[in-house]
Every structure is written in structure tokens, then in C-alpha cells.
Amino acid sequence: MRELPGEGLAHPLALTGIRWHRARAGWLRRPGALIGISLAVPMTLLLVIRFRTEVAATLSNVPAPSWPWLVVCGLASALFFLANALALRAASGLPLRLPTAAGVQLAAAAANRVLPAGLGAIAVNVHYLERQQLTRSAGLSAVAAVKVAVALVHVAGIVLVAGMVGGRGPGNALGTPIGPITRHVGSGPALACVAGCLLACVAVGGHPRVRARLGPPLTAAGRHLLLLARSPRRTAILLASAAGIKIAQIVALASCVWAFNGSGSMLSIATIYLIGAAVAGAVPTAGNVGALEPALALGLTAAGGEAASMLAAVLVYRLISYWLPVLPGAATLTTLRRRNVL
């Protein structure tokens, strides 16, 4: 029996904000939380006062950004949502209206800031496809096809740029962004972290309950991918849209680097982004927050950029491409729900 469109995904999405506020209120009523806040705030103020001279000296070395390049970053970030809409339309096989599909991607970005590991975007996209008379299993398969296509394009991009950066071969190209990370963290802890993540994935995937829950969706996704592979036109559009997603992100980052007088070429910035995003992908946070920023900043600094300027460029890039869409995305989410699109 086909599941009703309003079941399952709509209610967790609608109640996410309420549950979060209730959880936050309960957390704030705990004595331990109040004691922690009362200790953390004064210590933070003391650290700011203690190191204000060093911080001010560092910030004074950061040049003022060039606003035209920041506008380019904003346009590239907008194209990111359009490319996602094209990818979803190709993967689903439905004649989705492109403006509406792009608005859904903007709403999905806002939901993704609430739920970790991309669950918010998945919920919004699947519920949208259900509203377009697609079954839930088919919707999940379409979203999975987009994820697979983006991952394949990402790996292909790494292989492509690895042998092109400066003509130095894949080893040096890959070492440019990864080297600073291993030097600061240490090769031993870095390898142990990667090994631990792999072992955890294997252990979780091998659990009988996990296999029982994920087996049918993965089988349905595999069938959908096989059907998609038999349609060269849809496959080509999907892969081209996935490439557009990555190109938009790279152009947005490069624009911010150049806005702060960075001298990196598009090719070197693409290499740093692709490798940095792959390394940060091991962190299960929404949008790789807290992992992507240092990975990109270290890679750009190792490529010849000034440390403070490159950190500022990365933070501005994340502000424009990741955080600024939250408010319009939340408004779009509300509008689409009122129109029964979601």
C-alpha cells in the first residue's frame, strides 16, 4: 500500500522546531547547565580581554574585501540551488517546475541547518516528490541518485585536478591541502580517526537491525539507479547538474579568496576545495560545520595565501553560501507548506 504523502516525513519536519525549543528549555533549567554557562561566559570574556591585542593585530592585517567578488560569490551560491533543482528533476524523471524545485532546494538548505548529516534536505526533497505523486521509495531512490552522482563527480574532480595542478602529479596536488592538516593534527591521530570512522561504519552496517532497516531502501535505490542508467539523456543531465553543483561551490570559494587579494588560481582552489571537502566529510555535522572551515583555510594558506586573509575568505564564503540562505530558506519553506507543495 502506498503511504500517504503527509505521513512520516512531514510531521518530524514540522515538529523539529517545537522539539528543539522544548529540549533547549529543559536543558536551560538544569542546574549543571546554568553552572556551566556561569563559568564559560566569564572565562570567555577573560580570554578575549587577555588576547585582544594579538587578535586586533591579526585582524588589522586582513585587507578589506572587494565587493564585486563577493557579489560573484552570491551569484554562484544561487546557481548552486538551481543546479540541485536540475539534478532532482533528472533523477526523479518528473516534469518538475524549475522555479518551484529551486525554491524547494532553498527550503531544504534551511531544514538542513536544523537536522544533522543532511537529513533535513532529504526529508524536504522526499516529501516534495511525494506531493508530486511519486512513491516514497521512488523519492528516496531519486534523492539517493543525486547523492551518488554528486559523490561520483567529486571523486572524478579529484582525479582530474590531481594530475593538473602545476604539472606536479597527483601526489603533490593531493598533499597540498592534506599536508597542513596532518602536520597540525599529526599523522597518527589523523589515520586513527579515519580508521575509527571506517570501523564504525562497518560495525553499524553489519548490525542485523541496521541491515533489516536499510536493506529494502538500498535495494529500491539500486533498482532506480539501474533504470536511470538505461536513460542516457537523464543520466547525462544528472551528471552535468552534479558537476554544476561542484563548480558553483568552487567558484564561490574562489571569488572570496580573490576578494581578499588571494593569488591562487582556479585550478589550485578547486583542488583545495575538493580535497578539503572530502576530508571534512568524515565529520557527521550538518554541512561539515567545524571541519570544512579549517581544512579549506589550511589548504589555502599552504598554497601561498596569507593565513589571516585566507581564514577570513573561508569564513565569508561560508557566511554567504551556507548561512545567509537560512532566512530566505525558512521563509520559502513556510510559503511552500502553505501552498501544499511541501
Disulfide bonds with the S-S distance in Angstrom:
none
